[in-house]
Every structure is written in C-alpha cells, then in structure tokens.
Amino acid sequence: MRALLQRVTRAAVDVDGETIGDIGRGVLILVCAMQDDDRQVAEALAKKISKLRIFQDDAGKMNRSLVDVGGGALVVSQFTLAADTKRGNRPGFSQAAQPDQGAALYHHFADSLKDLNIPVSLGRFGADMQVSLVNDGPVTIWLDTDT
C-alpha cells in the first residue's frame, strides 16, 4: 500500500457539497492499495502510522505519535498514488488494486486504525472528493509498504 500523510491542525472531505468526514489535530492519510496487497499489509501500515513520531513534544522535537497526542485520522482513498509516469505524458495506474479489492483494503486499513484507538473519519471510495486541510509544519511523509 502507498500512503501520503500530512500532519494537520484540521482537515475535511466533501462530496457533492456536503462534508462527509473531518478531523481536528491529526493526520490526513491519502491511501492507495496496490495489486499484491492484502489485509496484513493494511494492518501493518496502520500500525506503522499509529506509532510514527511526527508530532512535537514539549521541547519542540518530533517525538510523539498520533496515539500519544490523541489525534484523529482522515482517511481518503486515492488511486492516483499508484501513478506510473515512466513512459509518455499520461500516467498509468495498472499497479493499483482493482476497485473491489481496493475498496476492501481501504476499509480494512481504516478499521485497523480504529482498532488501534485512533478516531477515524473517511472519504468515500471512488467518489469525486474535495479535500481541504491546514498542513501543520508543514509535515508530509510518503510511506510505501514495498520499500
């Protein structure tokens, strides 16, 4: 799986002009399931994110995790993270999981975060979404379970 994390002070996702998910302090997670991913990969990614020390401690060092600060996660599916731009000018997305597999892993990933006591809000898989955020730092981190 691939994920792009952005540490935020707030973030929201709208579909058709209606806010369907929002959080205060925490992380916006744009996530994409890849072809060979499975439930264990989704669980491992959730565990990694829950422990990633990207929040400042009292000394101003990035030394606290999402769990430590009681932050939330806004999880938004984004198959374009699978973009292959090696040939030509049009990205290819053949490495992304098929939609049914992608949806199942997206929801399993979100459920895995919830199982780790992280409050989760969701986008809508496959929808045209508008995502707004206030990036805190800015802190943006790329995670790929293949590397």
C-alpha positions as CSV (number, residue, x, y, z in Angstrom):
1,M,0.0,0.0,0.0
2,R,1.0,3.6,-0.5
3,A,0.1,6.4,1.8
4,L,0.8,10.1,1.9
5,L,0.5,11.5,5.4
6,Q,0.0,15.2,6.1
7,R,0.1,16.4,9.7
8,V,-2.8,18.7,10.1
9,T,-4.5,21.0,12.5
10,R,-7.7,20.3,10.7
11,A,-8.9,18.5,7.5
12,A,-12.2,17.8,5.8
13,V,-13.5,15.9,2.8
14,D,-16.6,17.0,0.9
15,V,-18.7,15.1,-1.7
16,D,-21.3,16.9,-3.7
17,G,-21.0,20.0,-1.4
18,E,-21.6,18.0,1.8
19,T,-18.8,17.4,4.4
20,I,-18.7,13.7,4.9
21,G,-15.6,13.5,7.1
22,D,-13.5,15.9,9.2
23,I,-10.9,15.9,11.9
24,G,-9.1,18.4,14.1
25,R,-5.4,17.7,15.1
26,G,-4.1,14.6,13.5
27,V,-3.2,13.3,10.0
28,L,-4.8,13.3,6.6
29,I,-3.9,10.0,5.0
30,L,-4.2,9.6,1.3
31,V,-4.0,5.9,0.7
32,C,-3.8,3.5,-2.3
33,A,-4.0,-0.3,-2.3
34,M,-1.7,-1.9,-4.8
35,Q,-2.2,-5.1,-6.8
36,D,-0.5,-7.5,-4.5
37,D,-1.6,-6.0,-1.2
38,D,-3.6,-7.9,1.4
39,R,-5.2,-7.5,4.8
40,Q,-1.9,-8.0,6.6
41,V,-0.3,-5.2,4.6
42,A,-3.1,-2.8,5.5
43,E,-2.8,-3.8,9.2
44,A,1.0,-3.3,9.2
45,L,0.6,0.2,7.5
46,A,-2.0,1.2,10.1
47,K,0.3,0.1,12.9
48,K,3.3,2.0,11.4
49,I,1.2,5.2,11.1
50,S,-0.1,4.9,14.7
51,K,3.5,4.8,16.0
52,L,5.1,7.3,13.7
53,R,6.6,10.0,15.8
54,I,5.7,13.1,13.8
55,F,4.2,15.4,16.5
56,Q,6.2,17.7,18.6
57,D,6.9,17.1,22.3
58,D,7.3,19.9,24.9
59,A,10.8,20.5,23.7
60,G,9.7,21.1,20.1
61,K,11.1,17.8,18.8
62,M,9.1,15.4,16.6
63,N,8.9,12.8,19.3
64,R,5.2,12.0,19.8
65,S,2.9,9.7,17.8
66,L,-0.7,10.0,16.7
67,V,-1.7,7.8,19.6
68,D,0.4,9.9,22.1
69,V,-1.4,13.2,21.1
70,G,-4.8,11.6,20.8
71,G,-5.1,12.8,17.2
72,G,-7.5,11.7,14.5
73,A,-7.1,10.3,11.0
74,L,-9.0,11.4,7.9
75,V,-8.5,8.5,5.5
76,V,-9.1,9.3,1.8
77,S,-8.7,6.8,-1.0
78,Q,-6.5,8.0,-3.8
79,F,-5.7,5.5,-6.6
80,T,-3.5,8.1,-8.3
81,L,-0.8,7.4,-5.8
82,A,-0.2,4.3,-8.0
83,A,0.7,6.6,-10.9
84,D,3.4,5.3,-13.2
85,T,4.9,8.2,-15.2
86,K,7.9,6.5,-16.7
87,R,6.5,6.4,-20.2
88,G,4.9,9.3,-22.1
89,N,2.8,12.1,-20.5
90,R,-0.2,10.2,-19.4
91,P,0.2,8.4,-16.0
92,G,-0.7,4.7,-15.9
93,F,-2.5,3.2,-13.0
94,S,-2.1,-0.5,-13.7
95,Q,-0.3,-1.2,-10.5
96,A,-3.3,-0.1,-8.4
97,A,-5.5,-2.8,-6.9
98,Q,-8.8,-3.4,-8.8
99,P,-11.7,-1.3,-7.4
100,D,-13.3,-4.1,-5.4
101,Q,-10.0,-5.2,-3.8
102,G,-9.0,-1.5,-3.3
103,A,-12.3,-0.7,-1.5
104,A,-12.0,-3.7,0.8
105,L,-8.4,-2.9,1.7
106,Y,-9.2,0.8,2.2
107,H,-11.9,0.0,4.7
108,H,-9.8,-2.7,6.4
109,F,-7.0,-0.1,6.7
110,A,-9.4,2.4,8.3
111,D,-10.8,-0.3,10.6
112,S,-7.2,-1.3,11.6
113,L,-6.6,2.3,12.7
114,K,-9.8,2.3,14.7
115,D,-8.7,-1.0,16.4
116,L,-5.6,1.0,17.5
117,N,-7.8,3.5,19.3
118,I,-7.4,6.2,16.6
119,P,-10.6,8.2,15.8
120,V,-11.1,7.8,12.1
121,S,-13.2,9.8,9.5
122,L,-13.5,8.6,6.0
123,G,-13.8,9.9,2.5
124,R,-16.0,7.9,0.0
125,F,-14.2,5.3,-2.0
126,G,-14.4,6.0,-5.7
127,A,-16.1,9.4,-5.3
128,D,-15.1,12.8,-6.7
129,M,-14.0,14.4,-3.4
130,Q,-12.8,17.8,-2.4
131,V,-10.3,17.7,0.4
132,S,-9.3,20.7,2.5
133,L,-6.6,20.8,5.1
134,V,-4.4,23.0,7.2
135,N,-1.0,21.3,6.9
136,D,0.8,21.7,10.3
137,G,4.5,22.3,9.9
138,P,4.3,21.5,7.0
139,V,4.9,17.9,7.7
140,T,4.3,15.5,4.7
141,I,5.5,11.9,4.7
142,W,5.4,9.2,2.0
143,L,5.0,5.6,3.0
144,D,5.2,2.6,0.7
145,T,5.0,-0.9,2.1
146,D,7.1,-2.3,-0.7
147,T,10.2,-0.3,0.3
